Amino acid sequence: MKQVKKVTRRMLLLAAAVVLCLGAVLPAVTGAAAEEETMEIVGSYPYTTVTRVKVNLRSSRSVRSDLLRKIPEGAEITVHGVKGSWAEVTYGKYSGFVKTDYIVLKKVQKIKVTPTPTPVPTLTPEENAGGYVILRRGSSGSEVKALQEALIELGFLKGKADGEFGAATETAVISFQRANNYPDTGLMDANVQAFLYSGSPKNASGTATKIKTLSPAEGVTIRKGNQGELVGELQIRLKDLGYYTGSINYTYDNDTIAAVKAFQKKNGLKTDGIAGPETQKAILSNSATDANSPTATATPKPTATPTAAPTYTIPTSTVKSGSEGTEAKTVQRRLKELGYYKGSIDGRFGRGSVDALKEFQEANGLKADGVAGQSTYKVLFGDSAINAEEARATPIPVHTEAPETAEPAATAEPAATAVTKTSWTTLRKGDSGSEVTQLQERLIQLGYLAGTADGQYGSGTVDAVKAFQKANNLKTDGVAGTETQKLMFGATAKAAAVKATVAPTATPKATATPRATATPKPSETASASILRRGDKGSEVRELQRKLIRLGYLSGSADGVYGKLTTAAVKAFQKANKLTQDGVAGAQTQAKLNGTSVSVSATATPAASSQTGTVTGKPSASKVIYANWYTTVKAVCRQYPYATVYDYSTGISWQVHIFSLGAHADFEPLTANDTAKMLRAFGGNTWNPKAVWVIFADGSVYMASTHSNPHGTQHNKDNNFDGHACIHFPRTQEQVEAIGPYATSHQTMIDKGWAATQAMK
C-alpha cells in the first residue's frame, strides 16, 4: 500500500511538472507566431532597427570569425540584407554581421499604400536645367554675356560683360563655385547655371540672394527688377508700338511694367504686367496692336511681303561656322522658317547652316560669306526678308550692301588694315581663348608669328608680342595690354620687316634673310611651353586644371608644379602611352588638349577629385542601396563626375551628371566612354540595365541606366547625340507617381540589388 501511494505521488509530481513545462512552452510558441504576424513591413533594404540584447558584430557569417565590436542592447543599427540566420548590418562606422535572433527584424516586401501616394518632391531650380549649354574658357556669345552680368551682380567679376569667356571670367566662375559648394572646375555646366539664375546663390560676401540678371535659356519669364538684353529688346518694341515712353535701360522697372500691362489689355492678354513667353511673343510679333489702335484685333496687319515679321530675340554676337548655342539655334530657326535651311535646329552652325545662310544672303542682296552679323540680322529678322520660294523664282539681286562690320575684308597690305575691336582685355602668358586666338591671327597677319592661331598664350606668342612692341616703339614686356592691342589692331600698326617662320625674333639678322626651318606640327607650335617640376605660374595652373578635370590630380590648381603635379602627369602619360617622365612637353600637352584622351582609366583613386575611378572590379560589399531623394541626389550634386560600372560585363565608363530631377541626367565624358557604354549595352537601347555608380569619394551606389541618346546635349565631342538617364532607388509610390518607365528601372534596381547581395 505504501508502495502504491509512493508511485501515485511520483506520478502526480511528474504530471505537475509536465503541466508547468507546457505552460512555459506553449505561450512561447504562441508569442513567436504572433511576432511573425505583427512584424513591421518595409519596402526594401536597407532599414533601421534596434538590438534585442547585447550582440557580437562579426567580420563574416560565422561565430568563429573576428569579433569587430560588441553592440549594446537597444542600440540602433542599419540592416542591409539577411541570409540564413545572419544579418548584414552597420553600427556607427562599423559594418559586419550579427545573428538575427538578437535583433528586431522587419519583413521586406513591396508596399502598396491605399491612402494618398507620397508626392514626388518639387524640383529645385538647378534640377530643371534643360535649356543651358556648357560654358567654358573660350566660349562666347549671349550666354557668356549673361553669365558675366550675373557674376558682376554677385560681386565675383569686375568690369563690363563682353561675351568672351576669358581668364578673368574663369577666375570669377571658380570663386562662385567655391562660395556655393560646387566643384571648382571653372566650367559652368547646366545645373550650376540653373542654380545661378533660378536659385538663391551666395554672393561674394556669402549672402544668399536672388539675382536680377535674366537667364539666357528660352522661355524665361520676365518680372520686376529683371535686367538684360531681352528686357531692352521689349522696351524698344513697346516704344515703337507707342506703349513705352521711358529710356531703354534694359531693366524691367515700373514704367516697363505699366507699358506691358497696357499692351496686354489692348491685345486681349491677362493684364498682370509679367512678360511671360506668350506676352513676349505677342509684343515682338507683327500682329501686335499698337497703342493708337481703337480695338484689339486678332487679325494680323497686312504686310508688303508674305514673310511674317520675326518673333525672336535677335542675336547680339556674330554667328558663323563652328558657332554653338542659343543664338546659332535662333538663326537656324529663322532660316528654316524662310525655307533656306532643311537640317535640325540643334544650335550647331555647321556646313548645312552656313550654306543656307549664304543662299539667304545672296537672295537678299547681302555679302554671301556665311557669317551672320548685324547687317544680316537687320534683314533676316526684318519684315522685308525674301523667303527661299520667292528667291528661287526670281533672279538673284546684285549685292549692294556694305560688308559685315564684325568681319572686315582683309586687304593685301596687313599693316594698313584696321581690325574692328572695341573692347580690350589685357592678355599675357598662360591665357587662352578666343581673344588670344584673335591676337595671334593679327600677329600672323602682321608677320610676327608663324604657324596657326591655337588660342594658347605661350612663349611663342610672348616673343611675337615683344617683337611687335619693339618695332612699334612700345614697352617690350610681352604683355598685350590696351595700348599694345589698340595699336596692333589699328591701321597704323607696323608689319614685321621679316615674317616669322617658326618662332618670331625681336630683331632680324643683319642679312635680313631668315634661316629656313621646317614648319612645326600643329601640336608642337612654338607657343607651347615645356613645363616641369619647379615651374610656377598661369600655364602650370591651366595644366593642373586639365589634370583635375580628367581625374589625375586632386585639390585645387595652385600654379606650382610640385610632387603631386609630377605624379599626376606621369599617371596621365602612362594611361595615354606616353613617355612617363613627369614633364609636360609638347606631346603631353597636345594629348591633354585632344579629344581621344584617356580619362583616369588607370589613375589611382587617390589622385582623383572629380571622377570615381575603377582600377578593377569594385567590391560588392561596398555597394549601397539608398534612396535617390534622401541620399544619392546630394552625392551627385557634390560629385557630378562619376564612373558607371556594369558588373555583368566588367565594362565601366565615365559620365558627367548635369541635371538632378526625378532621376539623374548624364552624358558620357568622351567618345571613348560612349563606345564602352554601347559595348556594354550592345548598342542604343531604352532597356534598363542594373549598374553600380562610383563617385569621387569612393562611395558606390546601386542604380539602373540605359544607353539611348535623347533631349538636351551639352557635350558635342563625345559621339553621343543627347543625354541618357541614371535611376537610383525610390519607393514604389514614388516611381508609380512618375510612370511605368520609372517603375521598370526600380524593378531592375531591385533585381540588381539581389544579384549584388549574392556576390558577397
C-alpha positions in Angstrom: 0.0 0.0 0.0 2.8 2.3 0.9 4.4 1.4 -2.5 1.3 2.4 -4.4 1.0 5.7 -2.6 4.6 6.4 -3.4 4.1 5.7 -7.1 1.0 7.8 -7.2 2.8 10.7 -5.6 5.6 10.4 -8.1 3.1 10.4 -11.0 1.3 13.4 -9.6 4.6 15.3 -9.3 5.6 14.2 -12.8 2.2 15.4 -14.2 2.5 18.7 -12.4 6.0 19.2 -13.9 4.7 18.4 -17.4 1.9 20.9 -17.0 4.3 23.6 -15.8 6.6 22.9 -18.7 3.7 23.0 -21.2 2.6 26.2 -19.6 6.0 27.7 -20.2 6.5 26.4 -23.8 3.0 26.9 -25.3 2.9 30.7 -24.6 6.4 31.0 -26.1 5.3 29.3 -29.3 2.2 31.4 -29.5 4.3 34.5 -28.9 6.7 33.7 -31.8 3.8 33.2 -34.2 2.2 36.4 -33.1 5.5 38.3 -33.5 5.8 36.9 -37.1 2.3 38.2 -37.8 2.9 41.7 -36.3 6.4 42.1 -37.8 6.8 45.6 -39.3 6.9 45.6 -43.1 9.3 47.8 -45.1 9.6 48.3 -48.8 13.3 47.5 -49.3 16.8 47.2 -47.7 18.4 49.0 -46.0 16.2 49.7 -43.0 16.8 50.9 -39.4 16.1 48.8 -36.4 17.4 48.0 -32.8 19.1 45.1 -31.0 17.1 43.0 -28.6 20.1 42.2 -26.3 23.8 42.8 -26.3 25.2 41.2 -29.5 28.6 40.5 -31.2 29.4 42.1 -34.5 31.4 39.6 -36.6 33.5 40.0 -39.7 31.7 37.3 -41.6 28.7 34.9 -41.2 30.4 32.7 -38.6 30.7 32.6 -34.9 34.4 31.7 -35.4 35.1 34.9 -37.4 36.8 38.0 -35.9 34.8 40.0 -33.3 34.6 43.6 -34.6 32.5 45.2 -31.8 30.1 44.4 -29.1 26.8 46.2 -29.8 24.8 47.1 -26.7 21.2 46.2 -26.1 18.7 48.7 -27.7 21.3 50.2 -30.0 20.2 51.5 -33.4 21.6 49.6 -36.4 21.0 49.5 -40.2 20.2 46.2 -41.8 21.5 45.8 -45.4 20.4 42.3 -46.0 19.5 38.9 -44.4 20.9 35.5 -45.4 20.0 32.4 -43.3 20.4 33.2 -39.6 22.8 36.2 -40.2 22.0 39.8 -40.9 24.5 42.2 -42.6 24.4 45.4 -40.5 26.0 48.8 -40.0 26.6 50.2 -36.5 28.0 53.6 -36.5 31.2 53.4 -38.6 31.4 49.6 -38.2 30.0 47.1 -40.7 29.7 43.4 -40.2 27.3 40.5 -39.4 25.1 39.6 -36.4 22.8 36.7 -35.6 19.2 37.5 -36.5 17.9 36.1 -33.1 19.3 39.1 -31.3 17.9 41.9 -33.3 14.4 43.2 -34.2 13.8 42.1 -37.7 11.4 43.6 -40.2 9.7 42.0 -43.1 10.8 43.2 -46.6 8.2 43.3 -49.2 6.8 45.8 -51.7 4.3 48.2 -50.0 1.1 49.5 -51.6 -0.3 52.4 -49.8 -4.1 52.8 -50.2 -4.3 56.4 -49.0 -2.8 59.3 -51.0 0.6 58.3 -52.5 3.7 60.0 -51.4 4.2 63.0 -53.7 7.4 63.3 -55.7 9.4 66.2 -54.2 9.3 69.5 -56.0 12.3 70.1 -58.3 14.8 72.7 -57.1 16.0 75.3 -59.7 19.2 73.5 -60.6 17.3 70.3 -61.3 15.4 71.9 -64.2 18.5 72.5 -66.3 17.3 71.6 -69.8 17.9 74.9 -71.7 21.6 75.5 -71.0 24.8 74.8 -72.9 28.1 74.1 -71.2 30.2 77.3 -70.9 34.0 77.1 -70.5 37.1 79.1 -71.3 37.0 80.1 -75.0 33.2 80.2 -75.2 31.5 83.3 -76.5 28.1 84.8 -77.2 24.9 85.9 -75.4 25.1 83.0 -72.9 28.5 84.1 -71.7 27.4 87.8 -71.6 24.5 86.9 -69.3 26.9 84.8 -67.2 29.3 87.7 -66.8 26.4 90.1 -65.9 25.3 87.7 -63.2 28.8 87.3 -61.8 29.2 91.1 -61.8 25.9 91.5 -60.0 27.1 88.9 -57.4 30.4 90.7 -57.0 32.7 87.9 -58.4 33.6 89.7 -61.6 34.6 93.4 -62.2 34.3 95.4 -65.4 31.9 95.1 -68.3 30.3 92.0 -69.8 31.9 91.4 -73.2 30.5 88.0 -74.1 34.0 86.4 -74.1 34.8 83.6 -71.6 38.5 84.5 -70.8 40.8 84.2 -67.8 39.0 86.8 -65.7 35.6 85.1 -66.2 37.1 81.7 -65.4 38.5 83.0 -62.2 35.2 84.5 -61.3 33.4 81.2 -62.0 35.8 79.3 -59.8 35.2 81.9 -57.0 31.4 81.5 -57.5 31.6 77.7 -57.4 33.7 77.7 -54.2 31.3 80.1 -52.5 28.3 77.9 -53.4 29.9 74.5 -52.6 30.3 73.3 -56.2 33.4 71.6 -57.5 35.8 74.4 -58.6 36.2 73.3 -62.2 35.9 76.8 -63.8 33.3 75.2 -66.1 29.6 76.2 -65.9 27.6 73.1 -66.6 23.8 73.1 -66.9 22.7 72.6 -63.3 25.1 75.2 -62.0 23.8 77.8 -64.4 20.2 76.9 -63.5 21.1 77.4 -59.8 22.8 80.7 -60.6 19.7 82.1 -62.4 16.8 80.5 -60.6 18.1 79.5 -57.2 19.4 81.6 -54.3 23.2 81.7 -54.9 25.6 83.2 -52.4 27.3 86.4 -53.5 30.9 87.4 -52.9 30.0 88.4 -49.4 28.5 85.0 -48.6 24.9 86.2 -48.6 22.2 84.1 -50.4 20.3 86.2 -52.9 18.1 86.2 -56.0 19.8 87.7 -59.0 18.1 90.2 -61.3 20.1 89.1 -64.4 17.8 87.1 -66.8 18.6 83.6 -67.7 19.6 83.2 -71.4 17.5 80.0 -71.6 14.5 80.1 -73.9 11.0 80.5 -72.3 12.2 82.7 -69.4 9.6 84.8 -67.7 10.4 88.5 -67.0 9.4 90.0 -63.7 10.0 93.3 -61.8 13.7 94.0 -61.3 15.0 91.7 -64.0 17.6 93.1 -66.3 19.3 92.0 -69.6 19.2 92.2 -73.4 15.7 90.7 -73.7 14.3 93.5 -71.5 15.9 96.1 -73.7 14.5 94.5 -76.8 11.0 94.5 -75.4 11.4 98.2 -74.4 12.4 99.1 -77.9 9.4 97.2 -79.4 7.0 98.7 -76.9 8.3 102.2 -77.7 7.7 101.6 -81.4 4.2 100.5 -80.6 3.5 103.6 -78.5 3.2 101.9 -75.1 6.5 102.9 -73.6 8.0 106.4 -73.2 10.9 105.8 -70.8 14.5 105.3 -71.6 16.0 102.0 -72.9 17.7 101.0 -69.7 17.5 97.2 -70.0 15.7 97.0 -66.6 12.2 95.7 -66.1 11.1 98.7 -63.9 7.7 100.2 -63.1 7.5 102.1 -66.3 8.1 99.0 -68.4 5.6 97.0 -66.3 3.0 99.7 -66.9 3.7 99.6 -70.6 3.4 95.8 -70.7 0.1 96.0 -68.8 -1.3 98.5 -71.3 -0.2 96.2 -74.1 -1.7 93.1 -72.5 -5.0 94.9 -72.0 -5.1 96.2 -75.6 -4.2 92.8 -77.1 -6.6 90.6 -75.1 -4.0 89.1 -72.8 -4.0 88.6 -69.0 -3.2 92.0 -67.6 -0.6 91.1 -64.9 2.5 93.1 -66.1 4.5 89.9 -66.2 6.2 89.3 -69.5 5.9 85.5 -69.9 6.7 83.7 -73.2 3.2 84.4 -74.6 3.4 88.1 -73.8 6.9 88.3 -75.3 5.8 86.6 -78.5 2.8 88.9 -78.8 4.9 92.1 -78.3 7.5 91.0 -80.8 5.0 89.8 -83.4 3.8 91.6 -86.5 0.2 91.2 -85.3 0.8 93.3 -82.2 -1.9 96.0 -81.8 -0.3 99.4 -81.2 -1.4 101.9 -78.6 -3.3 104.1 -81.0 -5.5 101.4 -82.5 -9.1 101.7 -81.3 -9.6 98.0 -80.5 -7.6 94.9 -80.2 -7.7 92.6 -83.2 -6.5 89.0 -83.7 -6.1 89.6 -87.4 -2.5 90.2 -88.4 -1.7 93.5 -90.1 -1.2 93.3 -93.9 2.5 93.3 -94.9 4.3 94.1 -98.1 5.6 90.6 -98.3 4.2 87.2 -97.4 7.0 86.7 -94.9 6.0 87.2 -91.3 8.0 89.5 -89.1 10.2 87.8 -86.5 9.2 86.8 -83.0 12.7 86.1 -81.9 15.3 87.6 -79.6 17.7 88.9 -82.2 21.3 87.7 -81.6 23.8 90.3 -80.4 27.0 88.4 -81.5 28.3 87.1 -84.8 27.2 83.6 -85.8 29.4 81.7 -88.2 30.8 78.3 -89.0 31.6 76.5 -85.7 29.3 78.7 -83.6 27.2 76.9 -81.0 24.4 77.8 -78.6 21.1 79.7 -78.4 22.0 82.4 -81.0 23.1 79.8 -83.6 19.8 78.0 -82.9 17.8 81.3 -83.4 19.5 81.8 -86.8 18.8 78.2 -87.8 15.2 78.5 -86.8 14.7 81.7 -88.9 16.4 80.3 -91.9 14.2 77.2 -91.7 11.1 79.3 -91.4 12.2 81.1 -94.6 12.8 77.8 -96.4 16.6 78.0 -96.7 17.6 75.5 -94.1 16.5 71.9 -94.1 18.5 70.4 -91.2 17.8 70.0 -87.5 17.7 73.1 -85.2 20.4 71.9 -82.9 22.4 75.1 -82.2 25.5 73.8 -84.1 26.3 76.0 -87.0 27.8 73.6 -89.4 28.1 73.3 -93.2 24.4 73.0 -93.8 23.7 76.1 -91.8 26.4 78.1 -93.5 25.2 77.1 -96.9 21.6 78.1 -96.1 22.8 81.4 -94.7 24.9 82.1 -97.8 21.8 81.4 -100.0 19.7 83.8 -97.9 22.4 86.5 -98.1 22.7 86.1 -101.9 18.9 86.3 -102.3 18.6 89.4 -100.1 21.5 91.4 -101.7 24.0 90.8 -98.8 27.6 89.7 -98.9 27.3 85.9 -99.2 30.0 84.9 -96.8 28.0 82.7 -94.4 28.7 85.0 -91.5 25.7 86.4 -89.6 26.5 89.9 -88.2 24.3 92.9 -87.6 23.8 93.7 -91.3 22.5 90.2 -91.9 20.3 90.3 -88.8 18.7 93.5 -89.9 17.3 91.8 -93.0 17.0 88.2 -91.7 14.7 89.3 -88.8 13.0 92.1 -90.7 9.7 92.3 -92.5 11.3 92.5 -95.9 13.2 89.2 -95.8 12.8 87.4 -99.1 12.0 83.7 -98.5 13.5 80.8 -100.4 10.5 80.1 -102.6 10.3 83.7 -103.8 14.1 83.9 -104.2 14.3 80.8 -106.3 11.5 82.1 -108.6 13.3 85.4 -109.3 16.8 86.5 -110.4 19.3 87.0 -107.6 19.7 90.7 -106.8 23.0 92.4 -107.2 25.0 92.8 -103.9 24.9 96.5 -102.8 25.2 96.1 -99.0 28.4 97.0 -97.2 30.3 94.0 -95.7 29.5 92.9 -92.2 31.2 95.2 -89.6 32.1 92.2 -87.5 34.0 90.6 -90.3 36.0 93.3 -92.2 37.5 92.4 -95.5 41.3 92.0 -95.5 43.5 94.0 -97.9 46.8 93.0 -99.5 48.8 95.1 -97.0 48.1 93.9 -93.4 49.8 96.9 -91.8 47.2 99.3 -93.3 44.2 97.1 -92.3 42.4 98.2 -89.2 40.5 95.3 -87.4 37.2 96.2 -85.7 37.7 95.7 -82.0 36.2 97.9 -79.4 36.9 96.2 -76.1 40.4 95.4 -74.7 41.3 92.7 -72.2 44.9 92.5 -71.0 46.4 89.2 -72.2 49.5 87.6 -71.0 51.4 84.3 -70.9 49.1 81.5 -69.7 45.9 83.0 -71.0 43.8 81.1 -73.6 40.5 81.5 -75.5 39.0 83.4 -78.5 40.7 86.7 -77.6 44.1 85.1 -77.7 43.2 83.5 -81.0 42.3 86.9 -82.4 45.5 88.4 -81.1 47.6 85.6 -82.7 45.7 85.9 -86.0 46.6 89.6 -86.1 50.3 88.8 -85.2 50.3 86.2 -88.0 48.8 88.8 -90.4 51.4 91.3 -89.5 54.2 88.8 -89.8 55.4 88.5 -86.2 54.0 84.9 -85.5 54.3 81.8 -87.6 52.0 78.7 -87.8 48.3 78.7 -86.8 46.4 80.5 -84.0 45.8 77.9 -81.3 44.3 80.3 -78.6 47.1 79.5 -76.1 49.3 82.5 -75.0 52.6 80.6 -74.7 56.3 81.5 -75.1 56.0 81.9 -78.9 53.1 84.4 -78.6 55.1 86.3 -75.9 58.1 86.6 -78.2 55.8 87.8 -81.1 54.2 90.4 -78.9 57.6 91.6 -77.8 58.8 91.9 -81.4 55.7 93.9 -82.3 56.1 96.2 -79.3 59.8 96.8 -80.2 59.0 97.5 -83.8 56.2 99.9 -82.8 58.1 101.8 -80.1 56.1 100.3 -77.1 57.2 98.9 -73.8 58.7 95.5 -74.7 57.2 93.3 -71.9 55.4 90.6 -74.0 52.0 91.6 -72.3 49.2 92.6 -74.7 47.6 95.4 -72.8 45.2 98.1 -74.0 47.9 100.3 -75.6 49.5 97.4 -77.4 46.2 96.0 -78.7 44.9 99.4 -79.8 48.0 100.0 -82.0 48.1 96.3 -83.1 44.6 96.3 -84.4 44.8 99.9 -85.8 45.6 101.0 -89.3 49.0 102.4 -88.3 50.4 99.1 -87.0 53.8 98.3 -88.4 54.2 94.9 -90.0 57.3 92.8 -89.3 60.3 93.6 -91.6 60.7 89.8 -92.0 57.9 87.4 -91.4 58.4 84.8 -88.7 58.8 81.2 -89.7 58.8 79.1 -86.6 59.5 81.5 -83.7 59.4 85.2 -84.1 62.6 87.2 -83.3 62.8 90.6 -81.8 65.3 91.9 -84.3 66.2 90.5 -87.8 69.7 89.4 -88.6 72.0 91.8 -90.5 71.3 90.0 -93.7 67.6 90.2 -93.4 67.3 86.7 -94.7 65.7 84.3 -92.3 67.1 80.9 -91.7 65.0 78.2 -93.4 63.4 75.9 -90.9 60.7 73.2 -91.1 57.2 74.1 -90.3 56.3 72.7 -86.9 53.3 70.3 -86.5 50.1 71.9 -85.1 50.6 70.1 -81.8 54.2 71.4 -81.5 53.9 75.1 -82.2 56.3 77.5 -80.6 53.5 78.8 -78.4 53.6 75.6 -76.3 56.0 75.8 -73.3 57.6 72.8 -71.7 56.5 72.6 -68.1 58.4 70.6 -65.4 58.8 70.3 -61.6 59.6 73.6 -60.0 57.8 75.8 -62.6 55.1 78.2 -61.4 52.5 80.5 -63.0 49.3 80.5 -65.0 50.5 77.9 -67.5 51.1 75.4 -64.7 47.7 76.4 -63.2 46.0 75.6 -66.6 47.8 72.3 -66.8 46.6 71.4 -63.3 43.0 72.3 -64.1 43.1 69.9 -67.0 44.6 67.1 -64.9 41.9 67.7 -62.2 39.1 67.6 -64.8 40.4 64.3 -66.2 40.7 62.8 -62.7 44.5 62.6 -62.3 45.1 65.3 -59.7 43.2 66.2 -56.6 42.7 69.5 -54.8 42.8 73.0 -56.5 45.1 74.4 -59.2 47.7 76.4 -57.3 50.1 77.1 -60.2 53.0 75.3 -58.5 54.5 72.3 -60.4 55.3 70.1 -57.4 55.5 66.5 -56.4 51.7 65.8 -56.8 51.6 67.5 -60.2 54.6 65.5 -61.4 52.9 62.3 -60.2 49.6 63.2 -62.0 51.5 64.0 -65.2 53.2 60.6 -65.0 49.8 58.8 -64.4 48.3 60.7 -67.4 51.3 59.7 -69.6 51.1 56.1 -68.5 47.3 55.9 -69.3 47.9 57.5 -72.7 51.0 55.5 -73.7 53.5 58.4 -73.5 57.0 58.6 -72.0 56.5 58.6 -68.2 58.9 61.4 -67.3 56.5 63.7 -65.4 57.4 66.6 -67.8 54.6 68.3 -69.7 56.2 68.7 -73.0 54.6 69.4 -76.4 53.4 65.8 -76.9 51.9 65.5 -73.5 50.2 68.9 -73.7 48.9 68.1 -77.2 47.4 64.9 -75.8 45.8 66.7 -72.9 44.2 69.1 -75.4 43.0 66.3 -77.7 39.6 64.6 -77.9 40.8 61.0 -77.6 42.3 61.4 -74.2 42.1 58.6 -71.6 40.2 59.9 -68.6 41.8 58.5 -65.4 41.4 54.9 -66.7 44.5 53.7 -64.8 45.0 56.5 -62.3 44.8 55.7 -58.6 41.6 56.7 -56.8 43.7 58.9 -54.5 44.7 61.1 -57.5 41.1 61.9 -58.4 39.0 64.7 -57.0 36.3 64.8 -59.7 35.9 61.3 -61.0 35.2 58.0 -59.3 37.8 55.7 -60.9 37.8 51.9 -61.4 41.1 50.0 -61.2 39.4 46.6 -61.1 36.1 45.1 -60.1 34.6 47.1 -57.2 33.7 45.1 -54.1 30.0 44.1 -53.9 30.2 44.6 -50.2 30.7 48.3 -50.7 27.6 48.8 -52.8 24.9 50.9 -51.1 21.2 50.7 -51.7 20.0 54.3 -50.9 17.0 56.4 -51.8 17.5 59.0 -54.6 15.7 61.9 -52.9 17.0 61.5 -49.4 20.6 60.4 -50.0 22.0 60.0 -53.6 20.9 63.3 -55.1 23.1 65.2 -52.6 26.1 63.0 -53.6 25.5 63.6 -57.3 25.4 67.4 -56.6 28.8 67.2 -54.8 30.4 64.8 -57.3 29.0 65.4 -60.8 31.7 63.4 -62.5 31.4 59.6 -61.8 32.0 56.1 -63.1 29.3 53.7 -64.2 30.3 50.1 -63.7 28.4 47.3 -65.4 29.1 44.3 -63.1 27.7 41.8 -65.6 30.3 42.6 -68.3 33.1 44.3 -66.2 32.9 47.4 -68.5 33.0 50.9 -67.0 32.6 54.4 -68.4 33.0 57.9 -67.2 30.0 60.3 -67.1 29.1 63.9 -66.3 25.9 64.2 -64.3 24.4 67.6 -65.2 20.7 67.6 -64.1 19.1 66.3 -60.9 15.3 65.8 -61.3 13.3 62.7 -60.6 16.5 60.9 -61.7 20.0 61.9 -62.9 20.7 63.0 -66.4 24.2 62.3 -67.7 26.5 62.5 -70.8 29.4 60.2 -71.4 32.6 62.2 -70.8 34.4 61.3 -74.1 33.8 59.4 -77.3 35.7 56.5 -75.8 33.3 56.4 -72.9 30.4 56.3 -75.3 31.9 53.4 -77.2 32.4 51.5 -73.9 28.8 52.2 -72.8 27.4 51.0 -76.1 29.6 47.9 -76.0 28.2 47.1 -72.6 24.6 47.5 -73.8 25.1 46.1 -77.3 24.0 49.4 -78.9 21.5 52.2 -78.2 18.6 50.9 -76.2 15.9 52.1 -73.7 16.1 48.8 -71.9 17.2 49.2 -68.2 20.4 47.7 -67.0 21.4 47.4 -63.4 24.8 49.0 -62.7 27.0 50.4 -59.9 27.8 54.1 -59.8 31.2 55.0 -58.2 31.6 58.6 -57.1 34.8 60.6 -56.4 34.7 60.0 -52.6 34.8 56.2 -53.2 31.2 55.5 -52.4 29.4 53.0 -54.6 25.6 53.1 -55.2 23.1 50.7 -56.8 21.4 52.1 -59.9 19.9 51.4 -63.3 20.6 53.1 -66.6 20.0 52.9 -70.4 22.0 53.9 -73.5 19.6 55.7 -75.7 20.5 59.4 -76.5 17.7 61.9 -76.3 16.9 65.5 -75.5 19.4 68.1 -74.3 23.1 67.8 -75.4 25.9 69.9 -73.9 28.9 67.8 -74.9 29.5 68.0 -78.7 32.7 65.8 -78.7 31.5 62.5 -77.2 29.7 60.9 -80.2 26.5 60.8 -78.2 23.7 62.9 -79.7 21.9 63.8 -76.5 21.9 62.5 -72.9 20.9 59.4 -71.0 19.5 58.8 -67.5 20.6 57.1 -64.3 17.8 55.9 -62.0 18.6 55.3 -58.3 16.3 53.6 -55.8 13.0 55.2 -54.9 9.9 54.0 -53.1 7.2 52.2 -55.0 4.7 55.0 -54.6 7.3 57.5 -55.9 8.0 55.6 -59.1 4.3 54.8 -59.7 3.6 58.6 -59.4 6.2 59.2 -62.1 5.1 56.4 -64.6 5.7 52.9 -65.9 9.2 53.6 -67.2 10.4 54.7 -63.8 8.8 51.6 -62.4 10.7 49.4 -64.8 14.0 50.9 -63.6 13.1 50.3 -60.0 12.3 46.7 -60.8 15.7 46.4 -62.4 17.4 48.1 -59.4 15.8 45.5 -57.1 17.0 42.6 -59.3 20.4 44.1 -59.4 20.5 44.5 -55.6 19.6 40.8 -55.2 22.4 39.9 -57.6 24.8 42.1 -55.7 23.9 40.5 -52.4 24.6 37.1 -53.9 28.1 38.2 -54.8 29.1 39.0 -51.1 
